[in-house]
């Protein structure tokens, strides 16, 4: 097929590469404009931008698709279909309708659960046992379009980083399968029961909340690993917690119960196993404590 690809983060790259490997003609890749990044705040192209350039595909980075000129340029590509994966811009109806077969989206949840911007993190925070990927026909509503195919996977203690990478690979393979035989994958209207919304993550949510259960805190750590990283503060310094184990223990929430960084929660306790101080590499808790002891009775909440 003659395809327009639209995506921005790492999640979208496997789908772009899979489309090319399957022999489709990707006539252009749309991605978010380069953003300032790093200490020098130099403009950094998105992962999709870089991947498309490496594949010799024209990259377009409009700030918006609402203007007549951008919509005309999109339609002029004469695409059979547009494939979208975490693009990050609203697609006006003129764009949705331009390709002959419309626009298909790779969404990182089992719709209608977790429509919206952060389905992987929300699934982990909610304690979902399974999640997956849905291939969806796009319409103007937020992830409301009919579904063509799904694939499931267990959450099974994975971090957001690991689960996102897994879903990206599964979504890429599923999209290729769907495009290979569209009549075999008819669109089915989403059920009205079970709709939930995966609202965008607020940075404040990554502060560890020890007033919740130890299981909730462990899920919070996994949901924000590796970025932005769940954290606690001690004496004005931020400590990013990248992995914890749930352990037995009871005490005032947010107070350490021993010299090994066991931290009490509303019920149970957690012990960080991988932690990072500002400006330093991640290390196991033992290495941290040898250089920076944190004694029993310390409040880290």
C-alpha positions in Angstrom: 0.0 0.0 0.0 0.9 3.6 -0.3 1.1 4.7 3.3 1.5 8.0 5.3 3.0 7.2 8.7 2.4 9.5 11.7 4.2 9.0 15.0 6.6 10.5 17.4 8.1 8.5 20.3 10.1 5.2 20.5 6.7 3.3 20.7 6.0 4.2 17.1 9.3 3.3 15.5 8.8 -0.5 15.3 5.6 0.0 13.4 7.3 2.3 10.9 10.1 -0.2 10.4 7.7 -3.1 10.1 5.7 -1.3 7.3 8.8 -0.8 5.3 10.0 -4.4 5.9 6.6 -5.7 4.7 7.1 -3.9 1.4 4.7 -1.0 1.8 5.5 2.3 0.2 5.8 4.9 3.1 5.5 8.1 1.1 6.0 10.4 4.1 6.4 10.3 7.9 4.7 13.0 10.0 6.2 13.6 13.5 6.2 16.2 16.2 8.7 19.1 15.6 12.2 18.8 17.1 12.2 19.8 20.8 15.0 21.3 22.9 16.7 18.5 24.9 19.8 17.9 27.0 22.0 20.4 28.9 22.5 22.5 25.8 18.8 22.6 25.0 19.7 21.8 21.3 16.8 20.9 19.1 16.4 17.1 19.0 14.4 15.3 16.3 11.9 12.7 17.6 12.7 9.0 17.4 10.4 8.6 14.4 12.0 11.5 12.7 15.4 9.9 13.0 14.2 6.5 12.0 12.4 7.8 8.9 15.4 9.7 7.8 17.5 6.6 8.2 15.0 4.8 5.9 15.1 7.5 3.3 11.6 8.6 4.0 10.5 12.3 3.7 9.8 13.7 7.2 7.2 16.4 7.8 6.9 18.2 11.2 4.0 20.6 11.1 3.1 22.3 14.4 -0.6 21.8 13.5 -2.7 20.1 10.8 -5.6 22.5 11.0 -4.5 24.9 8.2 -5.7 24.5 4.6 -2.1 24.4 3.3 -1.1 21.5 5.6 -4.3 19.6 4.8 -3.8 20.1 1.1 -0.2 18.9 1.3 -1.4 15.8 3.2 -4.1 15.0 0.7 -1.7 15.6 -2.2 0.3 12.5 -1.2 -2.5 10.3 -2.5 -2.1 7.7 0.2 -4.2 4.5 0.4 -4.1 4.7 4.2 -2.5 6.6 7.1 -1.0 4.6 10.0 -0.8 6.4 13.3 1.1 5.5 16.4 1.4 8.0 19.3 1.6 10.9 17.0 0.5 13.6 19.5 -1.5 15.9 17.3 -5.3 16.1 16.8 -6.2 14.9 13.3 -8.9 17.1 11.8 -11.7 15.5 9.8 -10.1 16.6 6.5 -7.0 14.6 7.4 -8.9 11.6 8.6 -10.8 11.5 5.4 -8.0 12.2 2.9 -6.5 8.7 2.5 -8.6 6.3 0.4 -9.0 3.9 3.4 -8.8 6.4 6.2 -6.5 6.3 9.2 -5.6 3.3 11.4 -4.2 3.8 14.9 -1.9 1.5 17.0 -3.2 2.1 20.5 -1.4 0.6 23.6 -4.4 -0.8 25.4 -7.4 -3.1 25.0 -10.0 -0.6 24.1 -12.4 0.7 25.3 -10.2 0.5 28.5 -7.6 3.3 28.8 -8.5 5.6 25.9 -6.2 8.5 25.9 -2.6 9.6 26.4 -1.0 7.3 29.0 -2.6 3.8 28.7 0.5 1.9 29.7 1.1 3.8 32.9 -2.6 3.8 33.9 -2.9 0.1 33.4 0.1 -0.5 35.7 -1.2 2.0 38.3 -4.6 0.4 38.3 -3.1 -3.1 38.9 -4.5 -4.5 35.6 -3.5 -8.1 35.1 -3.6 -7.9 31.3 -3.3 -5.2 28.7 -2.5 -5.2 25.0 -2.7 -3.4 21.7 -5.7 -2.4 19.6 -5.7 -1.5 15.9 -8.5 1.0 15.5 -10.1 3.0 12.7 -9.7 6.6 13.7 -12.5 9.1 14.0 -12.8 12.5 15.6 -13.5 11.2 19.1 -10.6 10.3 21.5 -9.8 6.7 20.7 -13.5 6.0 20.1 -13.2 4.4 16.6 -14.2 0.9 15.7 -11.6 -1.9 16.3 -10.1 -4.1 13.7 -7.8 -6.4 15.8 -6.4 -6.8 19.3 -3.6 -8.7 21.0 -3.2 -9.3 24.7 -0.2 -9.6 27.1 0.1 -10.0 30.8 1.3 -6.9 32.8 3.1 -9.4 35.1 5.2 -7.0 37.2 6.7 -5.2 34.2 7.9 -1.6 34.2 6.3 1.0 31.9 9.5 1.0 29.9 9.5 -2.8 29.4 5.7 -3.0 28.8 5.8 -0.1 26.3 8.6 -1.8 24.3 6.7 -5.1 24.3 3.4 -3.4 23.1 5.3 -1.5 20.4 6.6 -4.8 19.0 3.2 -6.5 19.2 1.5 -3.5 17.7 3.9 -3.4 14.8 3.3 -7.0 14.0 -0.4 -6.7 14.4 -0.6 -3.7 12.0 1.3 -5.6 9.3 -1.1 -8.6 9.7 -4.2 -6.3 9.5 -2.9 -4.5 6.4 -2.1 -7.8 4.7 -5.8 -8.7 4.7 -8.2 -5.9 5.6 -11.3 -7.9 4.6 -10.4 -10.5 7.2 -10.3 -7.8 9.9 -13.7 -6.0 9.8 -14.1 -3.1 12.1 -16.2 -3.7 15.2 -17.8 -0.9 17.2 -16.3 -0.5 20.6 -18.6 -1.6 23.5 -20.0 1.2 25.7 -19.3 -0.8 28.9 -15.8 -0.6 30.3 -14.7 2.8 29.0 -11.9 4.3 31.0 -9.6 7.3 30.3 -5.8 7.3 30.5 -5.3 10.9 31.3 -1.8 12.4 30.7 0.7 11.9 33.4 1.3 14.8 35.7 4.8 15.0 37.0 3.5 15.4 40.5 2.1 11.9 40.3 5.7 10.5 40.3 6.2 11.5 44.0 6.0 8.3 46.0 2.8 8.3 48.2 3.6 6.1 51.2 0.1 6.9 52.6 -1.0 4.2 50.2 -0.5 0.4 50.4 2.9 -1.2 49.7 1.4 -2.8 46.6 0.2 0.6 45.3 3.7 2.1 45.9 5.3 -0.8 44.0 3.0 -0.2 41.1 3.7 3.5 41.2 7.5 2.8 40.9 6.9 0.5 37.9 4.5 2.9 36.2 7.2 5.7 36.2 10.2 3.6 35.4 12.5 4.4 33.7 11.1 7.9 33.2 10.3 10.2 34.8 11.1 8.0 37.7 9.2 7.8 41.0 10.9 9.7 43.8 11.1 10.7 47.4 12.9 13.7 48.9 15.3 13.7 51.8 16.9 16.8 53.2 16.1 18.7 50.0 17.6 16.0 47.6 15.5 14.0 45.2 16.0 10.2 45.1 14.6 8.5 42.0 13.4 5.0 42.9 13.5 2.7 39.8 12.7 -0.7 41.5 11.3 -1.8 44.9 10.3 -5.0 46.6 7.2 -5.3 48.8 8.2 -6.5 52.3 6.5 -7.0 55.6 6.6 -4.2 58.2 4.5 -1.6 59.9 5.0 1.9 61.0 4.3 5.5 60.3 4.0 5.9 56.5 7.1 7.3 54.9 9.4 6.5 57.8 12.3 4.0 57.5 12.0 0.9 59.7 15.6 -0.2 59.6 19.0 0.9 58.4 18.5 -0.9 55.1 15.9 1.6 53.7 12.8 -0.4 54.5 10.0 2.3 54.2 6.6 1.9 55.9 3.5 2.3 53.9 -0.2 2.6 54.9 -0.1 -1.2 54.9 3.1 -3.2 54.5 6.4 -1.7 53.5 8.7 -1.4 50.5 12.5 -1.6 50.1 14.0 0.2 47.1 16.4 -2.1 45.2 17.5 0.3 42.5 17.9 4.0 43.2 19.4 7.1 41.7 20.7 10.4 43.2 20.6 13.5 41.2 23.5 13.6 38.7 24.6 10.1 39.4 24.1 6.7 37.8 21.5 4.3 39.2 22.8 1.9 41.9 21.5 -0.8 44.2 20.3 0.3 47.6 23.3 -1.3 49.3 25.8 0.8 47.3 23.7 4.0 48.0 23.7 3.3 51.8 27.4 2.7 52.0 28.0 6.2 50.7 24.9 7.9 52.2 23.6 6.1 55.3 19.8 6.5 56.0 19.1 5.3 59.5 15.9 3.8 61.0 13.4 6.4 61.9 14.2 8.8 59.0 11.2 10.4 57.3 11.4 10.2 53.5 7.7 10.9 52.9 
